[in-house]
């Protein structure tokens, strides 16, 4: 076991795993191997006190710290840090319902799949993304996008209370009456900036008895025709319909649209006509199913983790893409050789756009759709080429995109503050200065207090 001289009066509590201890290898594994690192110690907190002790211990021993929930960080040194301490809340995953007031109290270590499926069994609806294993802790703080955004808003739009341990190890409560600025910042201001969240309070929604899903597959060669039809249809369709389009690299040949509609099969069939009549679909599958079955189908168990690494970038689109932008997308998809490489699009509007951009920290309310792209590789020698391809594609698309989604970070973005947070960035810096003036919670592209350089 590695020797580390403890200079602290504070003891680490919870489930503690130092480098060299049994279980260390498993503790440091992430969904994206690109973000793997070698921390000094992992603390799997069991309660608020374990988080508090770990934060104080880190400062007394002068080691960097990171917060972690679901292990889905997409860049290095975000939820792990070399020779530092990782405060992991995944053992804190209880959910408590208050049906009388229509709220749920959710510990931040639960996964989206666990929470959404559990609530669905009770006839309740909660927004979700595209992966069941993403931690509720991180996805909430960055916004939380998915197929229900247009119907019931972002995950963060449904957040009405937070418990968070600050840099002094003190447990804070943030809601509309108490520390309301911290609640505002927690609704889209990104994870790990102001403290370590340990519990959320969410508004709940009654689930429909049934909902309708669809999947459409086309030959990959029809991507220009299909994408153009989708982008001219999806942002303007009935707000009850959330739909995504995924276009894989040429090497895997994926061209696939899917979505969730809070209405009948007959209604959805009519709404889909503009894209089902485009190209020559090889598969059209429309199903009206009980809500709990819909949730299970849209959030299946994650497959065995893919050993490939991936580099991501993301953006918002405010105007329909011209041919030049579509050509840039196709060029990326032809050059990206990894089997997990793709472009992904999600339609915007409805409930998410009805909230003013300064009402919460999440700024990007008015775009027509969201996009992200990723290049993957197995051989480490392929990393530099693929990272450069992602960056070059962002440069090519620059005239046609705005900003970026903080939950899909890209460390090659230089002016990251306005890019992630728009005009809300300075207000977020004020909140940071108030709650963490010494910048204890910092990582590449974290929000800096005003007394620290950006």
N, C-alpha and C positions, 0 to 999 in steps of 0.2 A: 504493500500500500504506500502511496506517495506521502512523504512527510510534509506537513504544512504547519507552520508555527502559528498557533492561535493567539491573537493579541486582543481578545475580546472578553468582556465581562458577561456578554450575552450568549446563551446557549441556543444552538439550532434545535428546533423541535419539529415534530411531524415525522414523515418518512424520509430519512436523510441518506443520500448515497454519494459518497465521495469518489473521485476518480481512483480506480483500483479496487473499489468495493464490488462484490457480486451485484449484478444488475445494472452496472454502469453502462455497458454497451447498449442494452435495451432502452435505458433512460434517455440516451442521446439521439435515438433514431427519430427522424422526421418524415413527414409525407413526401417532401421533396428533398432527396439526398443532397441537392445543391446547397442546402442551408445547414448541413451538418457541421458541428463544431465539437470542441473538447473542453467543456466547462470544468471547473474545479469541483463543483458540488451541485447536486440537485436536491432541492427541498420540495417534497410532495406534501403540501400543506393540507391539514385536516380541518383547520378552522382559522378564524381571523388572527388569533394569537400566534400561530405558526408563521403566518405571513409577516406579522409585525416583528417577530424575533429575527426573521431572515433579513428583513430590510435593515434593521439596526445592526445586525452582525456584519452585513456587507460593508456598511460605512465604518464600523469600528476596525475592520480588517483591511479596509481600503481595496476592496475588490469590486469590479463592476457587477451589476445585477441586471437580470432580465425577467420579465413575467412571461408565463406560457400557459396556454389553455389546451388547444387542440392539436398542436404540432403542425399546423399548416402554414407557417411563415414561409414566404416565397423568396426571401433574400437572406443572405448570411448576416449573422450578428444582430438579429432582431429578437428572436425568442430564445436564442442561445448566445453565449459569449465565451470566447477562449479564456480560460483561467479565471472565470467569474462564477457567480452563483445564479442558478436558474430557479426561480420560485414558481413551481408548477401547481396549479389549482385543480388538476384533473381528478383528484380524489374527492373534491368538494362538488358533488353533483346532485344534491337533493332538490326536489321541486315541491313547493307547498302551494296549494290552491286556496284562494279566498273567493269562493263562488258568489257569495253575497255581494261583494264589491267588484266582481269580474276581473280579478287580477291574479297573477301567479308570481310567487317569490322563487327565483331560480338561482341556485349557486352557479358560479361562473365556470366551473369545470365540466359541466354537462356538455354533451355534443348536441348539435342541431337535430340529428336523427333521433336520439333518445328523447329529447324534449318534445319535438313535433309529433312523434308517433304516440308518446304517452298521452299528450293532450287530445290527439285525434280519437283515441279510445274513449275519451270522456265527452266526445261531441264538441270539442273546441278546435278552433283554427288559429294557427300561429304562422307568421311568415318564415320562409326558409330559402336556402340557396340550392346549389346543385350537388352538394356532397353531405352525407349524413355524419361524417366523422369530423367535420369542422367544429371547433370549439365555440360555444355561445359567447365566451368571454371576449374573443377577438373580433368575431364577425359583427357583434353588436356595436362596439365602440367605433368601428370604421363606417358603419351605415347599415350593411346587411341587405344585399339586393337579391332578387329572385322572382319567380313567376307570380307571386301575389302582391308585388309592389304597387301595381296599378289599381288593385282592389282595396288593400288595407295598409299600404305604405311600407316603408323600410322597416327592418327589425328595430332600428334605433328610433323610429317614429312612434313605436309602441312602448318605448321605455319611459317609465314615469318615476323611477327611483333607483338609486345606486348606493351600495355600501362599498367604500373604498378605503384602503389603508394607505396613508400618506407617507411622506419621506421621514417623518418623526416616529412612524410606527403607530400613529393614532388612527382609530377607525372613524371615518367621516360618513355621515348620511347626507345624501344629496337628493332633493326633490324640489317641487315648485315653491315650498315654504322655507326650506333650509338649504344653504349652499346651492342656490338655484343656478348660479353661473357654472358650477361644476357639472350639474345635470346637463345644462346646455352644451358644454364642451364634450360630454360623454355621448351625446347624440350625433356621432359622426366625426369627432375630433381625433380618432385613431387610438389604438391600444398602447399601453405602457408609457403614456406621456405625463400623467398627473398623479399617478399612484397605481396600486394594484386592486382592481375591482374584485370583490369576493361574492357579491350577491346583487341581482337585478330584480326590480319589480316591473312587470309588464302588464299592459292592458291585454285582455283576451277578447276573442271574437267567437261567436257561435258558428260552428261549422255547418255547411249545408248538408242535407241528407246525402246528396250525390253531387258529383262534379264530373266534367268531361275533359278527357285528355286526348292529345293527338300526336302522331308521329308520321312524318313524310320523309321518304328517302328518294334521292335522284342520282343519276350517274354524275360523277364528279366533273366531267367535262362540261356540264351545263351550269357551272357555278356562276358565271356572269349573269346569265339570264335569270337564274333563281334568286341570286342576291338582289338584283335590281327590283324584281317583283316583291321580294320580302321588305326591302327598305322603303318602298313606296306604299306599302300596305300596313305593316306591323305598327308603326307609331300612331296610326290614325284609326285603328280598329277599335271595336267595343272595349271599354276600359275593364271589363270583366275578364279579358283574355290577356294573359302573359305568355309571350312566346319567345323562343330563342332559335338561333340558327347557328349551327356548327359546321365549319368547313375544314376538314382535315388536310394535311399535306398531300401532295400528289401521290406520295408513296403509299398512303393508306386509303386514299380514294373515298373519304367520308364526306357526304353532303346530306345534312340531316336537319330538319326543322321539327320542333316539338313545342308543346305548350299545355297550359292549364286554363280551363274556362269554367267560370262559376255560372253555368247555365246548362241547357239541354243539348243533346247530341244533334237534334235537328237544327237548332240555332247555330251551333258551331259549324256544322257541315256547310251551311250557307255562308258563314263568315269566312270560311277557308277557301271559297271558290277562286279568289284571285291567285292563290298560289297552287292549289291542286290542278288548276288549268294551265299552269306554267310548266314548260318542258315536258318530260315524259317520266313521271314518278314511277319508281319500281315498287313502292310500298306506300299505302295510305291506310293508317290505322286510327280510327276514332272510337273511343270507348266512354260510355257513361257508367260510372261505378260509385259504390258507397265511398264516403270521404276517407275512411280509414284505409280502404284498399288503394285509393288514389295516392295517399301519402306513402304507403308502403311501396307502391310501384315507382314513385318519383324519387324516393330515397332508399334504394336497395342497399344491402350491405356492401360496403366498399370491397372491391376485389383485393386479392393479394397485392400488397404494395408493389408498384412498378419500380424496378431498379434504376430506371433512367432518371437523369436530372433534367430540370427544365428552367428556362429563363423566360419571364413574363414581362409584358408591358400592357398598359390599358389606357383608355381615353373615352371621352364623350363626343358625340356627333350631333351638331346642331343643325346641319343642312344635309340634304340628300347628297350622297357621294356621286361625283361625276366619274366619267370613264377613267380619268387619270388615277384617281384613288383606287378604283377597282383593279386597275392594272398593277398597282403597287402591291395590293393584297395578293393577287395571283402570283406575282413574281416571288413574294415571300413563300407562298405555299409550294411553289415548284422547287425552291432552293432548300427549304427545310427538310432534312432527310429523316429526322427522328419520327418514330411511329406515333408519338404523343403530340407532335407539333400541330397547331391548328389556329384558326381564327374563330372567335365566339362573339355572337351578338345577342343583345337582349333589348326588347322594346321598352320604351319609357313613356311617361305620361300618367294620366289618371291621378290617383290619390297622391302619388309621390310628387307630382308637379303642382299640386294645389297648395302646398306649404311654402311660404316665402323662404327665399334662400338664406335669410339671416335669422329665421325662427329657431333653427337648430344649427349645430356646427357643420352639418352636411350641406354643402353649398350647391351641388350640381343638380338643380331641380328642373331645368327647362329643356335639356337636350331631347332629341328625337329618339336616340338609342345609345346604348353602351356597347363598347367593343373591347376585347382583349385578345392578344395574340401571344403565342408561346412557341419556342423552339426547344426540342428535347434531344438528348444524346445519351449514349451508354458509355462510350470511350471517353475518359477525361481529356484526351488530346483533342476532342471535338468541341470542347467547351468554348474556347475563345472564338471560334468561327461562328458558332450559333448565337452567342451573346452579341457579337458584332452584327449579325443579321437582324436580330430583334431591334437593336439600336438604329441601324440604318433604315429599317422599315418605319420606325417612328419619325425619323427625319423626313422620309419621303411623304408621309401622311400629314406632316405638320400643318400644311395649309387647310386641312379638312377635319381637324380634330381640336378639341379643347380639353385642357386639364388631364387628370388621371385619378383613378380610384385608389384611395389610400390602402385598402385591403389587398390590392394587387400592386405592391410597391415596386419601383424600378430605381435602383441606386444610380443609374446613369442620368437621371433627371436632375439637373443642377439647381434650378430655382424651384425646389420641391414645395415650398410653403404655399404660394399662390396656385401652383399646379394641382395640389391635392385639395386645398381648402378655399380657393378663390379669395373673395374679399373678406372672408371670415378669419384669415390667418392672423392678422394683428390682434383681433379680439381673443383668439386662442392663446396668443403669446401673453396677453394680460392675465388670463386664467392660469397659465403655467407659472408666471411670475408670482402670483398670489399663493399658489398651493405648493410649488416646488422651486423656490427661488435659487436654491443651490444646485439645481439641475441634477439631482440624484438619479432621476429616471431619464436616462439618455441613451440613445443608440443612433446609428446612422439615419438621418432624416427624422429624428424626433423633433418635437416643437421646442425651440429654445426660449428660455425666459429672456426678458429684455436686458438683463444685466450680464448675459452671456452672448458671445458672438454666434451668428447663424452658421 
